[in-house]
Amino acid sequence: MTYPSPLKVGILLLSSATQLLDVAPIDMLGMLERHWLQASPLPEALIAKALDIEYYFISETGESPHQMTGGFKVAVTHSIATCPPLSLLLIGGPPPSYRPSPAVTAFIQSQYKHVHGLMTICTGYTAALYSGILDGMEATAPRELLPMLRSEAPNVKWVEKRCVRDGKLWTSGAVANGMEVMAAFMRSELEEQKELVEVVLGMSDIRVRGQGY
């Protein structure tokens, strides 16, 4: 797929329980940027395939910084009211008990209409689920939560896999599976950067173990 340039990547921060690993997969995209590639001993023909990426760190109110686990704080760039249309929206994991506000569900529904991809990492599925975009879709979530989810959200086709794609919806199981779902996204969607994607994944030693546990 050919994406508009720059690629607009949004990271939705929902809770102070969001882990650094929930948002770490964006670094895999970042390795496709020119400034990173030029610091590596790569042929100019590959560097020429670099992506131009804009990052949007989004919280409901836009208050900054956003507290995460481990004492990390992230500088928020936009609220859900000021965020522009995105190419890719990544939703990191809040606690499983999290329930999005009407404003957050409206934001996710609005972005989902035009994004090229929406990606949930670990318990990030909660915001997507309560926004209604998982209805009728195949999706995954942390393995230990799947029995509960099959009972409470039977409209979703829950599967026990590390990562799942259904159309432009990408979901991952555990928090570490975020790397695998991002690798799958890059391989599937970035056709013009196909060779570069494989080089970057090899350099970062990302081991894609397949969908099955």
C-alpha positions in Angstrom: 0.0 0.0 0.0 1.2 3.5 -0.8 0.8 5.9 2.2 0.6 9.6 2.1 3.7 11.5 3.2 4.3 12.2 5.9 3.0 9.1 7.7 1.0 10.4 10.6 1.3 8.1 13.6 -0.8 8.7 16.6 -0.2 7.1 20.0 -3.3 7.2 22.3 -2.3 7.3 26.0 -5.2 6.3 28.2 -3.9 5.6 31.6 -0.9 5.9 34.0 -0.8 2.1 33.9 0.3 2.2 30.2 3.7 0.5 29.9 6.6 1.8 27.9 6.4 -1.5 26.0 2.9 -0.6 24.9 4.3 2.3 22.9 7.7 0.9 22.0 6.6 -0.6 18.7 6.7 2.9 17.2 10.5 2.8 17.4 10.4 0.1 14.7 8.7 2.6 12.4 11.2 5.2 13.5 14.1 3.0 12.2 12.7 3.7 8.7 13.3 7.4 9.0 16.1 9.0 7.0 18.0 10.4 10.0 18.3 7.0 11.5 19.1 5.2 8.3 21.9 7.7 7.5 23.6 6.8 10.7 23.8 3.2 9.5 26.1 1.8 6.8 23.4 1.3 4.3 23.4 1.8 0.5 21.9 5.1 -0.6 19.4 3.2 -2.7 17.9 1.8 0.5 18.1 5.1 2.4 16.2 6.7 -0.5 13.2 4.6 0.5 13.1 6.2 4.0 9.7 7.3 5.5 8.8 10.7 6.6 6.9 10.3 9.8 5.1 12.7 12.2 4.3 11.5 15.7 1.2 12.5 17.7 1.2 11.7 21.4 -2.5 12.0 22.4 -4.3 12.1 25.7 -8.0 12.8 26.4 -7.3 16.3 27.8 -3.9 17.1 26.2 -2.4 17.6 29.7 1.4 17.0 29.6 3.4 15.2 30.6 1.5 11.9 30.7 2.6 9.5 33.5 3.4 5.9 32.6 4.7 3.0 34.5 8.3 2.8 35.7 8.4 6.5 36.4 8.3 7.4 32.7 6.6 10.6 31.5 5.7 11.3 27.9 5.3 14.7 26.4 1.7 14.9 25.0 1.4 16.8 21.8 -2.4 16.8 21.3 -5.7 16.2 23.0 -8.3 14.1 21.3 -10.0 17.4 20.3 -6.9 18.8 18.5 -5.5 15.7 16.9 -5.7 15.7 13.1 -6.7 12.7 11.0 -4.1 10.0 11.3 -2.5 7.3 9.1 -2.0 4.9 11.9 -3.5 5.0 15.4 -1.8 2.9 18.1 -3.6 2.3 21.4 -1.5 1.2 24.3 -2.9 -0.8 27.2 -4.7 0.6 30.2 -5.9 -1.7 33.0 -8.4 -4.3 31.9 -11.1 -2.5 34.0 -10.7 0.7 31.9 -13.8 2.1 30.3 -13.4 4.9 27.8 -15.3 8.1 28.2 -17.8 9.1 25.5 -15.3 11.6 24.2 -12.6 8.9 23.8 -15.0 6.5 22.0 -16.1 9.3 19.6 -12.4 10.0 18.9 -11.6 6.4 18.1 -14.7 5.9 16.0 -13.9 9.1 14.0 -10.3 8.2 13.4 -11.2 4.6 12.5 -13.2 5.8 9.5 -10.1 7.1 7.7 -7.0 5.6 9.2 -5.1 3.1 7.2 -4.5 1.0 10.3 -5.6 0.9 14.0 -3.4 -1.1 16.3 -4.1 -2.2 19.9 -1.3 -3.4 22.1 -2.2 -5.8 25.0 -5.1 -4.4 26.9 -5.4 -1.5 24.4 -8.3 -3.7 23.1 -10.5 -2.2 25.8 -10.9 1.2 24.2 -11.5 -0.3 20.8 -14.0 -2.8 22.2 -16.1 -0.2 24.0 -15.9 2.0 20.9 -17.7 -0.7 19.0 -15.1 -1.2 16.3 -14.4 -4.8 17.3 -18.0 -5.9 16.7 -18.0 -8.7 14.1 -14.2 -8.6 13.8 -11.5 -11.2 14.5 -9.3 -9.9 17.3 -7.0 -11.1 20.1 -6.1 -9.9 23.6 -4.0 -11.2 26.5 -4.6 -15.0 26.7 -5.7 -15.0 30.3 -8.5 -12.6 29.5 -9.9 -14.4 26.5 -12.4 -16.7 28.4 -13.9 -13.6 30.1 -14.0 -11.7 26.8 -15.7 -14.5 24.9 -18.4 -14.4 27.5 -18.8 -10.7 27.9 -18.2 -9.6 24.3 -19.5 -12.5 22.1 -19.9 -10.2 19.1 -16.1 -10.3 18.7 -14.4 -13.3 17.1 -11.8 -13.8 19.8 -8.8 -15.9 18.9 -5.8 -17.1 20.9 -2.9 -15.7 18.9 0.0 -13.4 19.3 -1.3 -11.0 16.7 -4.3 -10.8 14.4 -5.2 -8.7 11.4 -8.8 -8.1 10.2 -8.9 -5.5 7.5 -7.3 -2.4 8.9 -7.6 -3.6 12.5 -4.5 -5.0 14.1 -4.6 -6.5 17.6 -1.9 -8.1 19.8 -2.0 -10.4 22.7 0.6 -9.7 25.5 2.5 -6.5 25.7 5.6 -8.0 24.1 3.6 -9.1 21.1 3.4 -5.4 20.1 6.7 -5.8 18.4 5.3 -8.7 16.4 2.1 -7.0 15.3 4.1 -3.9 14.2 6.5 -6.2 12.2 3.5 -7.8 10.6 2.0 -4.4 9.8 5.3 -3.1 8.3 5.7 -6.2 6.1 2.1 -6.1 4.9 1.5 -2.4 4.4 4.8 -0.8 3.5 5.2 -2.3 0.0 7.4 0.4 -1.4 9.8 -0.1 1.6 9.7 -3.9 1.5 13.5 -4.5 1.2 14.2 -1.7 3.7 11.7 -3.2 6.2 13.5 -6.6 6.1 16.9 -4.9 6.6 15.6 -2.9 9.6 13.9 -5.9 11.2 17.1 -7.9 10.8 19.3 -5.1 12.2 17.0 -4.8 15.3 16.9 -8.6 15.7 13.1 -8.6 15.9 12.1 -12.3 16.0 8.6 -12.8 14.6 7.4 -16.1 16.1 4.2 -16.4 14.1 0.6 -15.9 15.2 0.3 -19.1 17.2 1.6 -19.4 20.8 
